[in-house]
């Protein structure tokens, strides 16, 4: 079983092939033309996900039980909704089109210690619920 897949700068648009590699733990698909990353939902053993410099408009995925690192920098993401991975520690959403933080809840992101948001047009962080 393959545990690492690196396919940067391959002009990929379709990543349905990921359905055949369900045991991948480290995935780097940076610098492609990917718009739909729904096939990542099948990678339930994923620890690290890099989807930088694509055409993604949403970082929403089903909760991935082991995901610890996710980078969606330099995409077209407009919302933080749908990011709820129980072991996620580092999240990079820099240089997107996010204006308001929504649905980033410490109950769903209990281990999150680093979130990068530079290069966005933030007007509100009200949807970022920190632990009390």
C-alpha positions as YAML, in Angstrom:
chain: A
units: angstrom
residues:
- id: 1
  name: UNK
  ca: [0.00, 0.00, 0.00]
- id: 2
  name: UNK
  ca: [1.22, 3.48, -0.86]
- id: 3
  name: UNK
  ca: [1.45, 5.86, 2.10]
- id: 4
  name: UNK
  ca: [2.80, 9.00, 0.39]
- id: 5
  name: UNK
  ca: [1.64, 10.68, -2.78]
- id: 6
  name: UNK
  ca: [3.40, 13.75, -4.12]
- id: 7
  name: UNK
  ca: [2.00, 15.18, -7.34]
- id: 8
  name: UNK
  ca: [2.84, 18.87, -7.40]
- id: 9
  name: UNK
  ca: [2.78, 20.87, -10.62]
- id: 10
  name: UNK
  ca: [1.20, 18.10, -12.72]
- id: 11
  name: UNK
  ca: [-1.71, 20.20, -14.08]
- id: 12
  name: UNK
  ca: [-4.16, 17.85, -12.38]
- id: 13
  name: UNK
  ca: [-7.85, 18.67, -12.48]
- id: 14
  name: UNK
  ca: [-9.36, 15.29, -11.60]
- id: 15
  name: UNK
  ca: [-8.22, 13.46, -8.47]
- id: 16
  name: UNK
  ca: [-10.73, 10.57, -8.55]
- id: 17
  name: UNK
  ca: [-7.72, 8.21, -8.79]
- id: 18
  name: UNK
  ca: [-7.37, 8.75, -5.04]
- id: 19
  name: UNK
  ca: [-10.22, 6.29, -4.56]
- id: 20
  name: UNK
  ca: [-7.68, 3.56, -5.43]
- id: 21
  name: UNK
  ca: [-5.16, 4.70, -2.82]
- id: 22
  name: UNK
  ca: [-7.18, 4.73, 0.39]
- id: 23
  name: UNK
  ca: [-4.16, 4.09, 2.63]
- id: 24
  name: UNK
  ca: [-2.30, 7.29, 1.68]
- id: 25
  name: UNK
  ca: [-1.17, 9.15, 4.80]
- id: 26
  name: UNK
  ca: [0.76, 12.06, 3.26]
- id: 27
  name: UNK
  ca: [-0.75, 13.82, 0.26]
- id: 28
  name: UNK
  ca: [0.70, 16.82, -1.58]
- id: 29
  name: UNK
  ca: [-1.25, 18.00, -4.61]
- id: 30
  name: UNK
  ca: [0.00, 21.58, -4.57]
- id: 31
  name: UNK
  ca: [0.25, 23.74, -7.68]
- id: 32
  name: UNK
  ca: [-2.35, 22.02, -9.84]
- id: 33
  name: UNK
  ca: [-5.75, 23.05, -11.21]
- id: 34
  name: UNK
  ca: [-7.92, 21.13, -8.75]
- id: 35
  name: UNK
  ca: [-11.38, 22.55, -8.03]
- id: 36
  name: UNK
  ca: [-13.06, 19.54, -6.42]
- id: 37
  name: UNK
  ca: [-11.32, 17.73, -3.60]
- id: 38
  name: UNK
  ca: [-14.25, 15.54, -2.51]
- id: 39
  name: UNK
  ca: [-12.22, 12.40, -3.30]
- id: 40
  name: UNK
  ca: [-9.95, 13.26, -0.36]
- id: 41
  name: UNK
  ca: [-12.87, 12.19, 1.88]
- id: 42
  name: UNK
  ca: [-12.00, 8.56, 1.09]
- id: 43
  name: UNK
  ca: [-8.51, 8.90, 2.59]
- id: 44
  name: UNK
  ca: [-9.47, 8.13, 6.17]
- id: 45
  name: UNK
  ca: [-5.85, 7.40, 7.21]
- id: 46
  name: UNK
  ca: [-4.58, 10.80, 6.04]
- id: 47
  name: UNK
  ca: [-2.19, 12.61, 8.40]
- id: 48
  name: UNK
  ca: [-0.99, 15.48, 6.19]
- id: 49
  name: UNK
  ca: [-2.75, 17.27, 3.33]
- id: 50
  name: UNK
  ca: [-1.24, 19.97, 1.11]
- id: 51
  name: UNK
  ca: [-3.59, 21.47, -1.47]
- id: 52
  name: UNK
  ca: [-1.81, 24.81, -1.94]
- id: 53
  name: UNK
  ca: [-2.05, 26.82, -5.17]
- id: 54
  name: UNK
  ca: [-5.11, 25.18, -6.71]
- id: 55
  name: UNK
  ca: [-8.57, 26.48, -7.63]
- id: 56
  name: UNK
  ca: [-10.39, 25.23, -4.54]
- id: 57
  name: UNK
  ca: [-13.30, 27.37, -3.35]
- id: 58
  name: UNK
  ca: [-14.04, 25.41, -0.16]
- id: 59
  name: UNK
  ca: [-11.93, 23.58, 2.43]
- id: 60
  name: UNK
  ca: [-14.94, 21.59, 3.54]
- id: 61
  name: UNK
  ca: [-14.32, 17.87, 3.96]
- id: 62
  name: UNK
  ca: [-15.88, 15.14, 6.02]
- id: 63
  name: UNK
  ca: [-14.04, 14.86, 9.36]
- id: 64
  name: UNK
  ca: [-10.81, 12.96, 8.75]
- id: 65
  name: UNK
  ca: [-10.04, 11.12, 12.00]
- id: 66
  name: UNK
  ca: [-6.23, 11.30, 11.84]
- id: 67
  name: UNK
  ca: [-5.55, 14.50, 9.89]
- id: 68
  name: UNK
  ca: [-2.99, 16.62, 11.76]
- id: 69
  name: UNK
  ca: [-1.78, 19.11, 9.13]
- id: 70
  name: UNK
  ca: [-3.76, 20.80, 6.35]
- id: 71
  name: UNK
  ca: [-2.66, 23.59, 4.04]
- id: 72
  name: UNK
  ca: [-5.03, 25.25, 1.58]
- id: 73
  name: UNK
  ca: [-2.96, 28.42, 1.02]
- id: 74
  name: UNK
  ca: [-3.29, 30.35, -2.24]
- id: 75
  name: UNK
  ca: [-6.71, 29.08, -3.34]
- id: 76
  name: UNK
  ca: [-10.13, 30.69, -3.79]
- id: 77
  name: UNK
  ca: [-11.61, 29.69, -0.45]
- id: 78
  name: UNK
  ca: [-14.28, 32.07, 0.85]
- id: 79
  name: UNK
  ca: [-15.45, 30.27, 3.99]
- id: 80
  name: UNK
  ca: [-14.02, 28.34, 6.93]
- id: 81
  name: UNK
  ca: [-17.18, 26.24, 7.31]
- id: 82
  name: UNK
  ca: [-16.81, 22.46, 7.25]
- id: 83
  name: UNK
  ca: [-13.36, 22.22, 8.81]
- id: 84
  name: UNK
  ca: [-13.71, 19.80, 11.70]
- id: 85
  name: UNK
  ca: [-10.94, 17.25, 12.00]
- id: 86
  name: UNK
  ca: [-10.49, 16.01, 15.59]
- id: 87
  name: UNK
  ca: [-6.66, 15.72, 15.55]
- id: 88
  name: UNK
  ca: [-5.90, 18.74, 13.34]
- id: 89
  name: UNK
  ca: [-3.01, 20.74, 14.83]
- id: 90
  name: UNK
  ca: [-2.02, 23.11, 12.01]
- id: 91
  name: UNK
  ca: [-4.30, 24.76, 9.46]
- id: 92
  name: UNK
  ca: [-3.04, 27.11, 6.76]
- id: 93
  name: UNK
  ca: [-5.68, 29.17, 4.94]
- id: 94
  name: UNK
  ca: [-3.39, 32.05, 3.94]
- id: 95
  name: UNK
  ca: [-3.96, 34.03, 0.75]
- id: 96
  name: UNK
  ca: [-7.55, 33.07, 0.04]
- id: 97
  name: UNK
  ca: [-10.75, 35.15, -0.14]
- id: 98
  name: UNK
  ca: [-11.96, 34.68, 3.43]
- id: 99
  name: UNK
  ca: [-13.65, 37.72, 4.98]
- id: 100
  name: UNK
  ca: [-15.41, 36.15, 7.97]
- id: 101
  name: UNK
  ca: [-14.42, 33.23, 10.16]
- id: 102
  name: UNK
  ca: [-17.34, 30.83, 10.53]
- id: 103
  name: UNK
  ca: [-17.75, 27.49, 12.30]
- id: 104
  name: UNK
  ca: [-14.20, 27.09, 13.62]
- id: 105
  name: UNK
  ca: [-15.17, 25.49, 16.91]
- id: 106
  name: UNK
  ca: [-12.71, 24.23, 19.51]
- id: 107
  name: UNK
  ca: [-15.07, 21.31, 20.20]
- id: 108
  name: UNK
  ca: [-14.39, 20.01, 16.67]
- id: 109
  name: UNK
  ca: [-10.77, 21.21, 16.54]
- id: 110
  name: UNK
  ca: [-9.59, 20.37, 20.04]
- id: 111
  name: UNK
  ca: [-5.90, 20.02, 19.10]
- id: 112
  name: UNK
  ca: [-5.63, 23.02, 16.78]
- id: 113
  name: UNK
  ca: [-2.73, 25.19, 17.91]
- id: 114
  name: UNK
  ca: [-1.75, 27.02, 14.71]
- id: 115
  name: UNK
  ca: [-4.00, 28.68, 12.17]
- id: 116
  name: UNK
  ca: [-2.58, 30.88, 9.42]
- id: 117
  name: UNK
  ca: [-4.91, 33.41, 7.83]
- id: 118
  name: UNK
  ca: [-2.62, 36.12, 6.45]
- id: 119
  name: UNK
  ca: [-3.41, 37.53, 3.03]
- id: 120
  name: UNK
  ca: [-7.18, 37.29, 3.46]
- id: 121
  name: UNK
  ca: [-9.67, 40.15, 3.76]
- id: 122
  name: UNK
  ca: [-10.83, 39.40, 7.28]
- id: 123
  name: UNK
  ca: [-13.52, 41.64, 8.73]
- id: 124
  name: UNK
  ca: [-14.65, 39.34, 11.57]
- id: 125
  name: UNK
  ca: [-13.31, 36.45, 13.61]
- id: 126
  name: UNK
  ca: [-16.58, 36.01, 15.53]
- id: 127
  name: UNK
  ca: [-16.99, 32.44, 14.26]
- id: 128
  name: UNK
  ca: [-13.72, 31.31, 15.84]
- id: 129
  name: UNK
  ca: [-14.78, 29.72, 19.11]
- id: 130
  name: UNK
  ca: [-11.79, 29.32, 21.40]
- id: 131
  name: UNK
  ca: [-11.80, 27.00, 24.41]
- id: 132
  name: UNK
  ca: [-12.80, 28.64, 27.68]
...
